[in-house]
Amino acid sequence: MAGRRIRNTVKTALAGAGVTEVELAAISNAYAQYMTTKEEYLTQNYEGASTLFGPNQLAAVQQELTRVAASVADSSVPLDVGPTPLQIDRTSLITLQTGVVVDSAPLLRSFSDVRTQPSSSYAVGSVASAVFAGAHPKNAITLVSSFCDVQKLGSNGVYTTVLTDAHWDLRYHWERYLIAESKNKCEWNIRKGGRTSVAGTYRFVHRG
């Protein structure tokens, strides 16, 4: 409902510029989190309790979007951009995370080699897995978009990513082995009714 009200607010503000349709992309982050209507906020269900800036948060957003939309419709309307957000100097941050002292591949093997191959076929409802000779994930924890992917082979002969480790059905497990080796396991729950429960040729992709 909050999205509908925002859309109607912007549509009204842009009507004079000939705009008849407004599409709202509800992309947010931890700063905004949930945003409910005042009525929903007062019930204090999960979403209402997670609306960080109180019962009038939606009204405040509508107010500011009206200002922005007016300036978009007419460039002569001034728009105060407000103060410049504080930029954090990441080089001055203190971390309590220890570094990776030693990280090595298995003897006579290389990083990314497969330790345990997956089976050639799986049934829906089972769990597919593969274990790689990877590196310690701390080496690139902020650089790797996904440690494990599941990709499906298309009719054009090209593999397309259908799951990343951000998906509930794909898990990444790291285990220290011996002194400095790593066992990096990709585990895929082939859930019934899931996007990957369709028969086909799939493969694991491991990064790190």
N, C-alpha and C positions, 0 to 999 in steps of 0.2 A: 504493500500500500504506500509506503514511503516513496518508492520508485515512481509510482503513478503520480503522486502529488508533485514530485520534482519535475517529471516530464510535462505535466500540465502547466506548471509555473513557467518553465522555459518556453513552452509553446505559446503561452499568452504574451510573454515578453517579446517574442520574435514575430508575433502575428503581423505587426506593422511592416515588417520587412518581407512579408509574403511567405513566411515559413508556415507550412501546414502540417508537417509531420516531424516529430522529434524522436530520435532513437537514443535510448539511455544505455550506456555501457557501464554496468555496475562494478567497476574495478576499484578496489579499495586496498587498504593496508592496515597495519596494526594501529595506526594513528586514529583512523575513523572507526574501525571495527564495525559493529552493528549500528544500524540507524533505523529506529522505529518511529511510528507516529506517536503523538502525545498520548493518544488513547491506549495504544499497545504498551507504551512505557509504563503507564499507571497500573497495568495488570501485573507487572514485574515477573513475567515469565522469563525464560532464558535470554531471549533476544532483547527484551526490555531492560533486564538487569545488566546486559552487556553493552547498552548504549551509553558510552562513556561520559558524554557531556550533558546529560540530563534530559528532561522531558521536552525542552525547546530546541534540541539539537537540529531536528528536521527543519523547524521554522527558520533557524539561523542560516542553514544551508540554502533554503529557498530564497531568503533575503539576499544573500551574496550572489547567487546565480542569477537573480533578477538584475542586479547591477552589472554583472559580466555580460549577460545577454543584451542588455540595453546598449552597452558599448560596442558589442559585436554588430548589432543592427545599425548603429549610427556611430561612425568613428569620431564624430565631434563630441560625443558624450565622454567626459573624462573618466578614467578608471585608475584609482589609486591602487598600485600593486602591493602596497604594504611594505613592512620591513623585510629585509633580506634574511632568510632563515640562517641560523647558526650553522656554520660548516665545521664538522668535527675533524680535527687533525688526527688521523688514525695513527700516525707515527708516534704520537705522544701517549697512546693508550697503553695501559699495563695489562699484560695477559698472565694468567696463572696456569695456562696450559704448558705442559712440558713439550719439548721438541722430540722428534724421532731420532734417537741416538744412533741406532744401527738398523738398516733395512736392506735385506739381501734376497736375491732369488735363490731357489733351491739349487743344489749342486748339479752341474751339467744341464741346467735348464735356465730359461729366461723369464723375466717378468711377462705376464699375460699368457704364459703356457697354461694349458688346461690340466689340472690335477685329477679331476674326476669328470668324465664325460657324462652328459645327460643320456637317457635312454633314447632309442630311435623313435619311440611312439609313447603317447600317454593318453589315458581316457579322461573325459571330463569328470571332474571331482577329485582328481589325483593332484599330486604336487610334483612338478618338474624342478630339477635343480642341476647346477653345475658348479664345480669348485675350481677357482683359478689361482695361479701363483701370482698374486697381485702384490702391490705395495701397501704400506701402512696408510690408511685413509687420512691420517693427519697431515700427510705430505701435501695434500691439495684439497683440503676440505672446503675451501671457499672458491676453488677454481673448477671443480668438477660439477657439471650440471646434474648428472645422474650416474651413480656408480654401476647400476644395472639397468639394462633395457631388455625388453622382449620385442623382437621385430618379426613381421610376417612377410612372406614372399608373395608379391603380387603377380597378377597374370602377365605383367610387362617384364617380369624377371628382376624387379627391383624390390629390395627389402624396405619396409616402412615401419617406423617405431610405433607400436601400439600400446606399450606400457613403459613407464619409467619407475624408478624406485620411490616416486612420490605417490604411486598408486597403491591402494590397500592390498592388491593381489600379488604384488611383487616386493619381496623383502631382500635386503642386503645384510649379510652377516660377516663380520670380520673376526678372525681368530688368530692370535699369535701362536706360531708353531716353532718349536725348538727355541733358539736364542733370538734370531733376527728375521725369520721367515714369516710370511703371512698366508693364511688360507682365506680367500675371499669367495664367499658363497652367494650365488644368486638363486633365490627360491621363489618359484612361481606357482601360486595356487590357481589351478585351472577351474575357476568357479562356474558352476552351472548357471547359464543365463548371462554370463559376463561377456564382454566384448571379444574375448579371446577364446570363447568356448566353441568357435566355429572351426571345423576341420581345415587343416592347411599345413603348410611348412613354416615352422617358426625357428628362431635362433635366439640365443642369449648374446648380448653385447656387454662386456665389462670394461669400465674405465677405472684407471688408478692402479 
